[in-house]
Structure formats: structure tokens, C-alpha cells
Amino acid sequence: MPWLAVPFKDKCCEKLARYFDLETLPTVVVIGPDGKTLNPNVAELIEEHGIEAYPFTPEKLAELAEIEKARLEAQTLETILVSEESDFVIDKSGSKVLVSELVGKNILLYFSAHWCPPCRAFLPKLVKAYNEIKEKDNAFEIIFISSDRDQSSFDEFFAGMPWLALPFGDKRKSFLARKFKIQGIPAAVAIGPSGRTVTKEARQLITAHGADAYPFTEDHLKRLVEKAEEVAKEDEKKAEGSACDGGHCRKA
């Protein structure tokens, strides 16, 4: 490190950790020239924007937000899945499927790994949802993005998946994990036909609603919630009716 440091085991370390409510590492707190805290943690900003994030002021963050907004609006499937080295994913046989063949489809980027127990538990639910969605809409596909530690683990896990994948060890995995801020697995990011991000919470939606969560858009989910509320009201009415006896209602 080309900068300064607080001495090892100095009492000031604990004091600073408490003062800034340290929860995760790495954390980079920025203190302005007046001694006041400019930002409680710019680690993610530095990772994403590098020197462009300096001097981390509210004005600079607003500028970066506008840049990010424009970038999201310009996002296509090719901009997130095509690199100078690769323009394809693989199918079950290991054959290459060009990213260009997936343009215009609803894509689910599935971040997972064989060594992860929650990932193994979620897989059967995702397979069930996938098969049900494909029956209704063939313009849907999942791409497995592996965090497995060796080729054999990747192969074993991918063998139980009916969809596509990035090849094991593909450099695009790190880029995608950073881009979509994947903090833990399993995670699923839904990409719409335009190539823009629909939601980063697709795993939670599938867990809650199964195939009914598709295509994961806000409008669809709003209708799904409204439908669930209507069903709940109907069930409540039926329950009230069943609590009536001989024309006289009693409390259930």
C-alpha cells in the first residue's frame, strides 16, 4: 500500500470501527477537508468507477448516477455477454450458442455453484419454473453462471440443468458479478427482450411465485399481487359463509 496506516492493534482501530459502524470489509470512508464524513463507504464506487469517482462529493455521485442511468438505458444483451474473446454460451452438449441467437428473448442470468447448499436446494424449483415457462413461451432462456471451483463440479451441477451456461472459468463471470452487484448466491437477474435489466430479484420472485412470476416485470408483478389479494378476499368471504348456521352467523 502506498499510503499511511494506523499502527497494528492500536486502540484507535476499535474506536474508528465503532464510530463508523463498520459492518463489512473492505470499507473506505472518505473524510473531507473540513473533517466531516463525505461518504461512509466508497469501496463499491472505486471498484465500479475507479478514479472517476473522486472526490466522492454529492455532486460527483449525482454525475455518476446520470452516467449509470444512461448506461443502463443503452444496455443490450451483447454489451453484457459479448467480450473481445467470447460471443457465445454453451448448451448441454458443450456446443457453442451465439449470443446473437438469444437477442430478443427473456433471459435469466443464474449465478450459482455446486458447493453452495442453498443453490442445490433452489435448483429443483428453478427447473420446475423453467419447464413451465418454456411450455408457454419458448422465447425464454436461462444462462448458468458458475462459481464452481473446478471443472468436474461445474459439469456435475450443469448436468442437472436443462438450459445454457457460460463455460467454466469464463472471464465474463467476474464482469457480470460486478455489474449486477452479486453479493451472494444463488442469484438470478432477469434481462428483457430489449437487453435491459428487468430485475435483480428474480430468485426471490421465483421462490415466492414459481413460474407465475414470469416475465418478472413490475406491471406483471403488480397484477399478480392484485390477483392474490382478490383470491384472499374470496377465501375470506367463503370462510365467513361457512361460519353461518341456520341463518344465524357465529364468530369463527
Backbone as CSV, one residue per row, in Angstrom:
resi,resn,N_x,N_y,N_z,CA_x,CA_y,CA_z,C_x,C_y,C_z
1,MET,0.843,-1.201,0.000,0.000,0.000,0.000,0.880,1.253,0.000
2,PRO,0.618,2.206,-0.886,1.446,3.411,-0.964,0.980,4.547,-0.057
3,TRP,0.170,4.209,0.974,-0.376,5.264,1.841,-0.030,5.017,3.303
4,LEU,-0.654,5.738,4.213,-0.376,5.648,5.641,-1.212,4.571,6.313
5,ALA,-0.969,4.333,7.615,-1.729,3.318,8.346,-1.753,3.643,9.832
6,VAL,-2.800,3.181,10.493,-2.850,3.214,11.961,-2.040,2.010,12.426
7,PRO,-1.203,2.141,13.438,-0.381,1.019,13.907,-1.214,-0.220,14.251
8,PHE,-0.629,-1.385,14.042,-1.309,-2.651,14.307,-1.748,-2.730,15.772
9,LYS,-3.004,-3.121,15.974,-3.611,-3.274,17.304,-3.700,-1.966,18.091
10,ASP,-3.592,-0.851,17.415,-3.784,0.441,18.079,-5.247,0.548,18.533
11,LYS,-5.479,1.087,19.712,-6.838,1.223,20.247,-7.728,2.072,19.336
12,CYS,-7.106,2.922,18.559,-7.853,3.794,17.647,-8.627,2.980,16.613
13,CYS,-8.108,1.791,16.270,-8.775,0.939,15.269,-10.179,0.575,15.728
14,GLU,-10.298,0.114,16.965,-11.603,-0.265,17.507,-12.517,0.959,17.620
15,LYS,-11.945,2.068,18.014,-12.723,3.296,18.162,-13.306,3.725,16.810
16,LEU,-12.483,3.664,15.764,-12.936,4.054,14.433,-14.006,3.095,13.900
17,ALA,-13.815,1.804,14.167,-14.782,0.799,13.707,-16.151,1.045,14.333
18,ARG,-16.146,1.395,15.627,-17.412,1.694,16.308,-18.004,3.006,15.801
19,TYR,-17.158,4.009,15.642,-17.627,5.329,15.245,-18.303,5.301,13.876
20,PHE,-17.716,4.530,12.942,-18.266,4.468,11.589,-19.182,3.255,11.369
21,ASP,-19.557,2.585,12.476,-20.469,1.427,12.400,-19.998,0.418,11.357
22,LEU,-18.738,0.034,11.448,-18.156,-0.891,10.486,-18.906,-2.223,10.480
23,GLU,-19.390,-2.607,9.294,-20.133,-3.859,9.162,-19.480,-4.825,8.183
24,THR,-18.885,-4.283,7.120,-18.289,-5.139,6.099,-16.895,-4.666,5.726
25,LEU,-16.136,-5.580,5.149,-14.809,-5.267,4.609,-14.773,-5.659,3.139
26,PRO,-14.119,-4.878,2.286,-13.451,-3.612,2.604,-14.436,-2.455,2.739
27,THR,-14.111,-1.527,3.609,-14.860,-0.281,3.750,-13.875,0.879,3.602
28,VAL,-14.227,1.850,2.786,-13.374,3.025,2.570,-14.200,4.262,2.907
29,VAL,-13.900,4.865,4.050,-14.608,6.068,4.498,-13.858,7.295,3.991
30,VAL,-14.592,8.242,3.431,-13.966,9.455,2.910,-14.265,10.627,3.847
31,ILE,-13.203,11.270,4.324,-13.308,12.453,5.187,-12.916,13.680,4.377
32,GLY,-13.769,14.695,4.384,-13.490,15.902,3.617,-12.475,16.807,4.280
33,PRO,-12.063,17.877,3.605,-11.069,18.820,4.143,-11.492,19.438,5.472
34,ASP,-12.821,19.515,5.728,-13.303,20.112,6.971,-13.398,19.087,8.108
35,GLY,-12.978,17.849,7.839,-13.008,16.820,8.871,-14.327,16.079,8.968
36,LYS,-15.305,16.471,8.180,-16.602,15.810,8.207,-16.634,14.640,7.212
37,THR,-17.489,13.661,7.508,-17.592,12.477,6.653,-18.303,12.823,5.352
38,LEU,-17.617,12.604,4.241,-18.217,12.833,2.926,-19.036,11.622,2.489
39,ASN,-18.493,10.435,2.759,-19.171,9.202,2.360,-18.711,8.074,3.285
40,PRO,-19.643,7.288,3.853,-19.283,6.237,4.801,-18.638,5.005,4.173
41,ASN,-18.748,4.866,2.855,-18.095,3.726,2.204,-18.113,3.895,0.688
42,VAL,-16.954,4.142,0.103,-16.856,4.324,-1.349,-16.151,3.150,-2.015
43,ALA,-16.014,2.043,-1.308,-15.322,0.874,-1.879,-15.969,0.430,-3.188
44,GLU,-17.305,0.361,-3.180,-18.018,-0.079,-4.375,-17.886,0.935,-5.504
45,LEU,-17.903,2.214,-5.155,-17.749,3.264,-6.162,-16.379,3.193,-6.834
46,ILE,-15.362,2.945,-6.034,-13.998,2.844,-6.570,-13.881,1.623,-7.477
47,GLU,-14.480,0.513,-7.042,-14.422,-0.716,-7.843,-15.122,-0.529,-9.180
48,GLU,-16.232,0.210,-9.157,-17.033,0.372,-10.367,-16.546,1.496,-11.266
49,HIS,-16.117,2.604,-10.669,-15.770,3.777,-11.470,-14.305,4.172,-11.414
50,GLY,-13.539,3.601,-10.492,-12.136,3.958,-10.395,-11.938,5.418,-10.029
51,ILE,-10.955,6.056,-10.646,-10.608,7.442,-10.321,-11.749,8.415,-10.670
52,GLU,-12.666,7.981,-11.554,-13.772,8.853,-11.949,-14.688,9.187,-10.767
53,ALA,-14.633,8.371,-9.702,-15.495,8.613,-8.542,-14.967,9.738,-7.643
54,TYR,-13.710,10.088,-7.779,-13.108,11.148,-6.960,-13.661,12.512,-7.355
55,PRO,-13.952,13.419,-6.414,-13.631,13.388,-4.979,-14.776,12.887,-4.091
56,PHE,-15.686,12.093,-4.641,-16.739,11.418,-3.862,-17.763,12.378,-3.247
57,THR,-17.867,13.556,-3.803,-18.821,14.539,-3.293,-20.230,14.199,-3.785
58,PRO,-21.268,14.768,-3.155,-22.640,14.540,-3.630,-22.814,14.913,-5.098
59,GLU,-22.139,15.984,-5.525,-22.233,16.406,-6.920,-21.632,15.362,-7.853
60,LYS,-20.494,14.799,-7.457,-19.853,13.764,-8.270,-20.710,12.500,-8.317
61,LEU,-21.325,12.134,-7.189,-22.177,10.945,-7.145,-23.406,11.123,-8.022
62,ALA,-23.950,12.347,-8.051,-25.098,12.626,-8.914,-24.695,12.494,-10.385
63,GLU,-23.487,12.960,-10.694,-22.967,12.861,-12.058,-22.801,11.394,-12.457
64,LEU,-22.264,10.588,-11.541,-22.078,9.156,-11.808,-23.416,8.451,-11.971
65,ALA,-24.413,8.879,-11.190,-25.747,8.280,-11.283,-26.345,8.522,-12.661
66,GLU,-26.123,9.713,-13.212,-26.628,10.030,-14.543,-25.921,9.188,-15.605
67,ILE,-24.623,9.007,-15.406,-23.849,8.181,-16.339,-24.344,6.738,-16.294
68,GLU,-24.589,6.243,-15.079,-25.068,4.873,-14.914,-26.463,4.704,-15.515
69,LYS,-27.310,5.716,-15.346,-28.654,5.672,-15.917,-28.588,5.558,-17.440
70,ALA,-27.724,6.355,-18.040,-27.561,6.322,-19.495,-27.006,4.981,-19.949
71,ARG,-26.105,4.425,-19.139,-25.511,3.134,-19.470,-26.558,2.020,-19.417
72,LEU,-27.427,2.080,-18.415,-28.482,1.075,-18.286,-29.472,1.156,-19.440
73,GLU,-29.778,2.386,-19.849,-30.717,2.568,-20.945,-30.134,2.087,-22.269
74,ALA,-28.809,2.120,-22.375,-28.145,1.679,-23.603,-27.766,0.199,-23.561
75,GLN,-28.047,-0.458,-22.442,-27.650,-1.861,-22.271,-28.374,-2.771,-23.255
76,THR,-27.625,-3.686,-23.844,-28.185,-4.730,-24.696,-27.587,-6.054,-24.249
77,LEU,-28.129,-7.146,-24.757,-27.597,-8.454,-24.393,-26.142,-8.582,-24.832
78,GLU,-25.833,-8.001,-25.984,-24.449,-8.078,-26.471,-23.487,-7.302,-25.580
79,THR,-23.907,-6.145,-25.053,-22.990,-5.348,-24.238,-22.644,-6.033,-22.920
80,ILE,-23.518,-6.935,-22.457,-23.215,-7.609,-21.190,-22.668,-9.026,-21.377
81,LEU,-22.902,-9.629,-22.542,-22.483,-11.022,-22.725,-21.404,-11.236,-23.785
82,VAL,-21.125,-10.209,-24.572,-20.101,-10.353,-25.608,-18.847,-9.597,-25.196
83,SER,-17.726,-10.299,-25.218,-16.435,-9.665,-24.952,-15.560,-9.845,-26.186
84,GLU,-14.377,-9.268,-26.150,-13.473,-9.403,-27.291,-13.104,-10.863,-27.527
85,GLU,-13.080,-11.645,-26.446,-12.663,-13.038,-26.546,-13.823,-13.993,-26.851
86,SER,-15.038,-13.654,-26.371,-16.148,-14.594,-26.481,-17.447,-13.915,-26.885
87,ASP,-18.194,-14.591,-27.751,-19.506,-14.105,-28.167,-20.526,-15.249,-28.146
88,PHE,-20.301,-16.207,-27.219,-21.161,-17.379,-27.185,-21.330,-17.908,-25.767
89,VAL,-22.342,-18.747,-25.586,-22.514,-19.551,-24.381,-22.533,-21.005,-24.853
90,ILE,-22.705,-21.945,-23.937,-22.701,-23.347,-24.354,-24.002,-24.039,-23.951
91,ASP,-24.359,-25.099,-24.721,-25.532,-25.888,-24.366,-25.092,-27.163,-23.661
92,LYS,-26.020,-28.085,-23.447,-25.725,-29.300,-22.678,-24.627,-30.149,-23.311
93,SER,-24.533,-30.119,-24.623,-23.533,-30.933,-25.313,-22.168,-30.261,-25.360
94,GLY,-22.108,-29.008,-24.907,-20.862,-28.267,-24.976,-20.731,-27.463,-26.256
95,SER,-21.757,-27.535,-27.118,-21.728,-26.786,-28.371,-21.944,-25.301,-28.107
96,LYS,-21.371,-24.477,-28.959,-21.486,-23.035,-28.812,-22.840,-22.529,-29.317
97,VAL,-23.437,-21.633,-28.547,-24.661,-20.942,-28.951,-24.325,-19.460,-28.969
98,LEU,-24.386,-18.849,-30.135,-24.030,-17.444,-30.263,-24.998,-16.560,-29.471
99,VAL,-24.451,-15.532,-28.824,-25.274,-14.588,-28.074,-26.283,-13.930,-29.009
100,SER,-25.897,-13.713,-30.253,-26.790,-13.084,-31.225,-28.073,-13.890,-31.427
101,GLU,-28.016,-15.203,-31.191,-29.194,-16.056,-31.336,-30.168,-15.878,-30.166
102,LEU,-29.711,-15.252,-29.087,-30.544,-15.066,-27.894,-31.149,-13.671,-27.831
103,VAL,-30.725,-12.798,-28.712,-31.242,-11.426,-28.725,-32.746,-11.445,-28.966
104,GLY,-33.478,-10.638,-28.174,-34.932,-10.576,-28.311,-35.673,-11.514,-27.382
105,LYS,-34.926,-12.338,-26.642,-35.553,-13.267,-25.702,-35.510,-12.708,-24.284
106,ASN,-36.331,-13.277,-23.423,-36.245,-13.005,-21.990,-35.180,-13.931,-21.414
107,ILE,-34.155,-13.355,-20.845,-33.013,-14.129,-20.358,-32.906,-14.023,-18.840
108,LEU,-32.611,-15.157,-18.208,-32.352,-15.175,-16.771,-30.896,-15.561,-16.558
109,LEU,-30.119,-14.664,-15.963,-28.723,-14.966,-15.630,-28.721,-15.595,-14.242
110,TYR,-28.350,-16.862,-14.181,-28.448,-17.631,-12.936,-27.063,-17.857,-12.332
111,PHE,-26.761,-17.112,-11.250,-25.481,-17.217,-10.562,-25.599,-18.296,-9.482
112,SER,-24.758,-19.316,-9.571,-24.916,-20.457,-8.660,-23.631,-21.283,-8.632
113,ALA,-23.615,-22.305,-7.765,-22.449,-23.191,-7.665,-22.832,-24.483,-6.950
114,HIS,-22.182,-25.550,-7.323,-22.473,-26.864,-6.740,-22.145,-26.921,-5.253
115,TRP,-21.097,-26.211,-4.815,-20.665,-26.276,-3.412,-21.604,-25.542,-2.468
116,CYS,-22.559,-24.782,-3.023,-23.450,-23.929,-2.241,-24.759,-24.652,-1.924
117,PRO,-25.009,-25.040,-0.643,-26.243,-25.759,-0.284,-27.529,-25.036,-0.686
118,PRO,-27.660,-23.706,-0.456,-28.883,-23.033,-0.900,-29.085,-23.110,-2.419
119,CYS,-27.970,-23.159,-3.169,-28.065,-23.270,-4.628,-28.631,-24.636,-5.017
120,ARG,-28.154,-25.667,-4.374,-28.649,-27.014,-4.666,-30.116,-27.150,-4.274
121,ALA,-30.517,-26.464,-3.186,-31.905,-26.526,-2.740,-32.823,-25.767,-3.692
122,PHE,-32.327,-24.673,-4.267,-33.140,-23.846,-5.156,-33.272,-24.444,-6.551
123,LEU,-32.293,-25.233,-6.965,-32.262,-25.739,-8.343,-33.543,-26.460,-8.767
124,PRO,-34.092,-27.405,-7.979,-35.326,-28.085,-8.413,-36.487,-27.115,-8.644
125,LYS,-36.591,-26.075,-7.822,-37.652,-25.077,-8.001,-37.459,-24.322,-9.311
126,LEU,-36.204,-24.001,-9.617,-35.912,-23.261,-10.835,-36.152,-24.128,-12.069
127,VAL,-35.781,-25.389,-12.003,-36.016,-26.306,-13.126,-37.514,-26.429,-13.398
128,LYS,-38.297,-26.576,-12.342,-39.754,-26.678,-12.480,-40.328,-25.415,-13.123
129,ALA,-39.895,-24.249,-12.631,-40.376,-22.978,-13.182,-39.948,-22.834,-14.634
130,TYR,-38.720,-23.220,-14.933,-38.194,-23.127,-16.296,-39.036,-23.939,-17.272
131,ASN,-39.305,-25.185,-16.901,-40.086,-26.060,-17.785,-41.496,-25.516,-18.000
132,GLU,-42.098,-24.981,-16.950,-43.451,-24.439,-17.062,-43.471,-23.178,-17.921
133,ILE,-42.457,-22.344,-17.762,-42.384,-21.112,-18.555,-42.145,-21.437,-20.027
134,LYS,-41.247,-22.394,-20.294,-40.925,-22.758,-21.671,-42.137,-23.325,-22.403
135,GLU,-43.038,-23.988,-21.687,-44.248,-24.505,-22.307,-45.133,-23.380,-22.819
136,LYS,-45.099,-22.235,-22.129,-45.929,-21.091,-22.502,-45.199,-20.139,-23.450
137,ASP,-43.889,-20.016,-23.276,-43.126,-19.040,-24.051,-41.733,-19.585,-24.335
138,ASN,-41.509,-19.964,-25.583,-40.214,-20.526,-25.945,-39.133,-19.454,-26.049
139,ALA,-39.563,-18.180,-26.048,-38.598,-17.078,-26.118,-38.083,-16.734,-24.725
140,PHE,-37.724,-17.759,-23.982,-37.186,-17.610,-22.626,-36.001,-18.543,-22.480
141,GLU,-34.959,-18.073,-21.842,-33.796,-18.930,-21.640,-33.065,-18.544,-20.363
142,ILE,-32.406,-19.524,-19.779,-31.582,-19.310,-18.589,-30.126,-19.576,-18.952
143,ILE,-29.238,-18.769,-18.426,-27.798,-18.972,-18.610,-27.168,-19.148,-17.233
144,PHE,-26.605,-20.307,-16.988,-25.936,-20.636,-15.731,-24.575,-19.957,-15.702
145,ILE,-24.319,-19.186,-14.641,-23.035,-18.512,-14.458,-22.415,-19.084,-13.190
146,SER,-21.441,-19.926,-13.371,-20.922,-20.761,-12.289,-19.852,-20.100,-11.431
147,SER,-19.948,-20.383,-10.124,-18.883,-20.016,-9.185,-18.203,-21.274,-8.672
148,ASP,-18.321,-22.359,-9.432,-17.692,-23.616,-9.024,-16.176,-23.504,-9.061
149,ARG,-15.534,-24.375,-8.277,-14.081,-24.265,-8.106,-13.277,-25.162,-9.040
150,ASP,-13.938,-26.082,-9.716,-13.234,-26.937,-10.665,-14.207,-27.406,-11.747
151,GLN,-13.651,-27.878,-12.836,-14.449,-28.283,-13.996,-15.405,-29.426,-13.678
152,SER,-14.955,-30.387,-12.876,-15.802,-31.545,-12.572,-17.045,-31.139,-11.782
153,SER,-16.895,-30.194,-10.842,-18.049,-29.711,-10.075,-19.020,-28.975,-10.987
154,PHE,-18.460,-28.173,-11.891,-19.290,-27.473,-12.873,-20.071,-28.474,-13.719
155,ASP,-19.374,-29.470,-14.231,-20.012,-30.468,-15.096,-21.121,-31.218,-14.363
156,GLU,-20.850,-31.598,-13.118,-21.836,-32.347,-12.342,-23.088,-31.512,-12.091
157,PHE,-22.894,-30.247,-11.750,-24.037,-29.373,-11.447,-24.808,-29.028,-12.720
158,PHE,-24.080,-28.703,-13.776,-24.707,-28.327,-15.049,-25.484,-29.495,-15.654
159,ALA,-25.086,-30.706,-15.316,-25.761,-31.898,-15.844,-27.229,-31.955,-15.429
160,GLY,-27.553,-31.320,-14.304,-28.930,-31.331,-13.822,-29.729,-30.122,-14.258
161,MET,-29.181,-29.343,-15.205,-29.852,-28.117,-15.674,-30.234,-28.256,-17.144
162,PRO,-31.461,-27.896,-17.502,-31.909,-28.025,-18.898,-31.665,-26.786,-19.759
163,TRP,-30.756,-25.901,-19.321,-30.554,-24.637,-20.032,-29.113,-24.442,-20.459
164,LEU,-28.734,-23.208,-20.744,-27.403,-22.877,-21.247,-26.470,-22.458,-20.112
165,ALA,-25.208,-22.202,-20.461,-24.241,-21.789,-19.439,-23.080,-21.035,-20.063
166,LEU,-22.429,-20.203,-19.245,-21.107,-19.699,-19.614,-20.133,-20.851,-19.392
167,PRO,-19.127,-21.011,-20.232,-18.145,-22.069,-19.994,-17.477,-21.895,-18.634
168,PHE,-17.043,-22.990,-18.024,-16.376,-22.906,-16.724,-15.120,-22.042,-16.826
169,GLY,-14.939,-21.160,-15.846,-13.760,-20.298,-15.807,-13.810,-19.119,-16.754
170,ASP,-14.954,-18.883,-17.373,-15.087,-17.776,-18.319,-14.902,-16.435,-17.602
171,LYS,-14.102,-15.560,-18.198,-13.799,-14.265,-17.585,-15.025,-13.358,-17.487
172,ARG,-16.040,-13.611,-18.291,-17.252,-12.784,-18.242,-18.000,-12.945,-16.931
173,LYS,-17.760,-14.035,-16.220,-18.438,-14.262,-14.942,-18.106,-13.148,-13.952
174,SER,-16.841,-12.771,-13.834,-16.421,-11.721,-12.903,-17.022,-10.386,-13.292
175,PHE,-17.044,-10.105,-14.579,-17.629,-8.847,-15.068,-19.107,-8.769,-14.725
176,LEU,-19.847,-9.866,-14.952,-21.286,-9.887,-14.696,-21.584,-9.777,-13.203
177,ALA,-20.777,-10.449,-12.380,-20.981,-10.389,-10.931,-20.790,-8.961,-10.416
178,ARG,-19.791,-8.266,-10.970,-19.558,-6.867,-10.571,-20.665,-5.970,-11.097
179,LYS,-21.028,-6.156,-12.347,-22.027,-5.295,-12.974,-23.357,-5.345,-12.239
180,PHE,-23.774,-6.556,-11.856,-25.077,-6.709,-11.213,-24.974,-6.772,-9.686
181,LYS,-23.761,-6.476,-9.181,-23.528,-6.384,-7.736,-24.033,-7.636,-7.007
182,ILE,-23.602,-8.776,-7.481,-23.992,-10.046,-6.874,-23.239,-10.222,-5.557
183,GLN,-23.971,-10.199,-4.446,-23.364,-10.305,-3.126,-23.373,-11.739,-2.590
184,GLY,-24.293,-12.541,-3.085,-24.391,-13.921,-2.618,-25.123,-14.766,-3.641
185,ILE,-24.976,-16.075,-3.539,-25.649,-16.990,-4.460,-26.524,-17.959,-3.660
186,PRO,-27.595,-18.474,-4.284,-27.997,-18.268,-5.674,-28.589,-16.882,-5.900
187,ALA,-28.412,-16.397,-7.117,-28.985,-15.117,-7.513,-29.428,-15.239,-8.963
188,ALA,-30.474,-14.512,-9.325,-30.977,-14.572,-10.697,-31.353,-13.167,-11.154
189,VAL,-30.783,-12.756,-12.280,-31.047,-11.433,-12.859,-31.843,-11.621,-14.141
190,ALA,-33.001,-10.957,-14.233,-33.845,-11.069,-15.415,-33.512,-9.955,-16.408
191,ILE,-33.257,-10.349,-17.656,-32.974,-9.419,-18.739,-34.120,-9.494,-19.738
192,GLY,-34.710,-8.347,-20.082,-35.837,-8.326,-21.003,-35.422,-8.441,-22.457
193,PRO,-36.410,-8.525,-23.370,-36.129,-8.666,-24.806,-35.263,-7.543,-25.385
194,SER,-35.330,-6.356,-24.777,-34.520,-5.230,-25.262,-33.067,-5.322,-24.814
195,GLY,-32.816,-6.216,-23.864,-31.467,-6.329,-23.314,-31.280,-5.569,-22.028
196,ARG,-32.316,-4.830,-21.611,-32.230,-4.081,-20.359,-32.571,-4.971,-19.169
197,THR,-32.066,-4.573,-18.001,-32.330,-5.323,-16.775,-33.771,-5.118,-16.325
198,VAL,-34.480,-6.212,-16.094,-35.858,-6.160,-15.597,-35.857,-6.163,-14.077
199,THR,-35.115,-7.098,-13.476,-34.995,-7.158,-12.019,-33.783,-7.997,-11.630
200,LYS,-33.208,-7.654,-10.486,-32.111,-8.443,-9.919,-32.631,-9.381,-8.834
201,GLU,-33.944,-9.384,-8.628,-34.555,-10.170,-7.554,-35.346,-11.362,-8.087
202,ALA,-34.981,-11.859,-9.257,-35.757,-12.940,-9.880,-35.768,-14.219,-9.034
203,ARG,-34.690,-14.493,-8.326,-34.682,-15.705,-7.485,-35.753,-15.615,-6.421
204,GLN,-35.836,-14.473,-5.745,-36.842,-14.309,-4.697,-38.250,-14.407,-5.282
205,LEU,-38.440,-13.868,-6.481,-39.760,-13.898,-7.112,-40.159,-15.319,-7.493
206,ILE,-39.207,-16.092,-7.994,-39.494,-17.487,-8.347,-39.767,-18.306,-7.090
207,THR,-39.029,-18.037,-6.026,-39.260,-18.736,-4.762,-40.673,-18.476,-4.259
208,ALA,-41.135,-17.244,-4.410,-42.452,-16.864,-3.907,-43.596,-17.269,-4.838
209,HIS,-43.372,-17.143,-6.157,-44.474,-17.326,-7.105,-44.260,-18.415,-8.144
210,GLY,-43.076,-19.027,-8.186,-42.808,-20.037,-9.199,-42.854,-19.446,-10.593
211,ALA,-43.348,-20.227,-11.558,-43.415,-19.784,-12.952,-44.340,-18.596,-13.139
212,ASP,-45.269,-18.391,-12.218,-46.206,-17.264,-12.321,-45.504,-15.920,-12.248
213,ALA,-44.273,-15.892,-11.733,-43.536,-14.630,-11.629,-43.087,-14.113,-12.996
214,TYR,-43.011,-14.983,-13.970,-42.572,-14.604,-15.323,-43.582,-13.682,-15.980
215,PRO,-43.149,-12.614,-16.668,-41.772,-12.260,-17.072,-41.062,-11.293,-16.117
216,PHE,-41.463,-11.251,-14.868,-40.758,-10.529,-13.808,-40.859,-9.006,-13.898
217,THR,-41.697,-8.477,-14.772,-41.828,-7.025,-14.897,-42.661,-6.468,-13.747
218,GLU,-42.510,-5.161,-13.493,-43.257,-4.522,-12.406,-44.766,-4.611,-12.640
219,ASP,-45.192,-4.373,-13.878,-46.621,-4.423,-14.190,-47.190,-5.819,-13.954
220,HIS,-46.440,-6.834,-14.380,-46.913,-8.207,-14.192,-46.993,-8.566,-12.716
221,LEU,-45.990,-8.178,-11.962,-45.969,-8.499,-10.535,-47.071,-7.756,-9.795
222,LYS,-47.368,-6.543,-10.253,-48.456,-5.781,-9.652,-49.775,-6.513,-9.856
223,ARG,-49.987,-7.021,-11.086,-51.209,-7.777,-11.373,-51.247,-9.072,-10.574
224,LEU,-50.080,-9.668,-10.383,-50.001,-10.920,-9.620,-50.409,-10.692,-8.169
225,VAL,-49.954,-9.590,-7.599,-50.302,-9.242,-6.215,-51.796,-8.945,-6.108
226,GLU,-52.310,-8.184,-7.077,-53.742,-7.857,-7.067,-54.596,-9.116,-7.165
227,LYS,-54.177,-10.052,-8.000,-54.901,-11.311,-8.151,-54.882,-12.100,-6.849
228,ALA,-53.715,-12.118,-6.188,-53.596,-12.830,-4.919,-54.500,-12.210,-3.861
229,GLU,-54.599,-10.878,-3.879,-55.458,-10.184,-2.918,-56.928,-10.506,-3.176
230,GLU,-57.303,-10.593,-4.467,-58.682,-10.936,-4.822,-59.026,-12.351,-4.359
231,VAL,-58.088,-13.269,-4.557,-58.294,-14.650,-4.125,-58.435,-14.720,-2.612
232,ALA,-57.604,-13.933,-1.914,-57.661,-13.912,-0.451,-59.010,-13.397,0.035
233,LYS,-59.537,-12.362,-0.656,-60.838,-11.811,-0.282,-61.950,-12.822,-0.510
234,GLU,-61.865,-13.552,-1.637,-62.868,-14.579,-1.936,-62.828,-15.685,-0.893
235,ASP,-61.618,-16.085,-0.510,-61.476,-17.124,0.519,-62.046,-16.647,1.849
236,GLU,-61.845,-15.348,2.126,-62.356,-14.781,3.376,-63.884,-14.788,3.384
237,LYS,-64.477,-14.453,2.229,-65.941,-14.477,2.123,-66.485,-15.890,2.315
238,LYS,-65.800,-16.865,1.696,-66.231,-18.255,1.819,-66.129,-18.712,3.275
239,ALA,-65.054,-18.274,3.950,-64.853,-18.647,5.346,-65.954,-18.053,6.217
240,GLU,-66.348,-16.807,5.896,-67.428,-16.166,6.654,-68.753,-16.887,6.432
241,GLY,-68.957,-17.301,5.185,-70.182,-18.017,4.871,-70.270,-19.355,5.571
242,SER,-69.125,-20.035,5.693,-69.126,-21.347,6.339,-69.323,-21.237,7.840
243,ALA,-69.173,-20.008,8.365,-69.358,-19.817,9.805,-70.806,-19.496,10.150
244,CYS,-71.694,-19.474,9.136,-73.110,-19.209,9.359,-73.870,-20.517,9.552
245,ASP,-74.792,-20.534,10.477,-75.538,-21.758,10.784,-77.022,-21.422,10.912
246,GLY,-77.877,-21.963,10.020,-79.303,-21.746,10.113,-79.709,-20.293,10.006
247,GLY,-78.980,-19.512,9.177,-79.336,-18.109,9.004,-78.804,-17.212,10.092
248,HIS,-78.122,-17.810,11.086,-77.551,-17.012,12.181,-76.038,-17.144,12.145
249,CYS,-75.354,-16.026,11.987,-73.888,-16.072,11.906,-73.271,-16.143,13.285
250,ARG,-72.249,-16.933,13.367,-71.499,-17.024,14.625,-70.044,-16.694,14.311
251,LYS,-69.311,-16.279,15.301,-67.905,-15.955,15.096,-67.116,-17.224,14.864
252,ALA,-66.277,-17.202,13.824,-65.465,-18.383,13.526,-64.316,-18.483,14.509
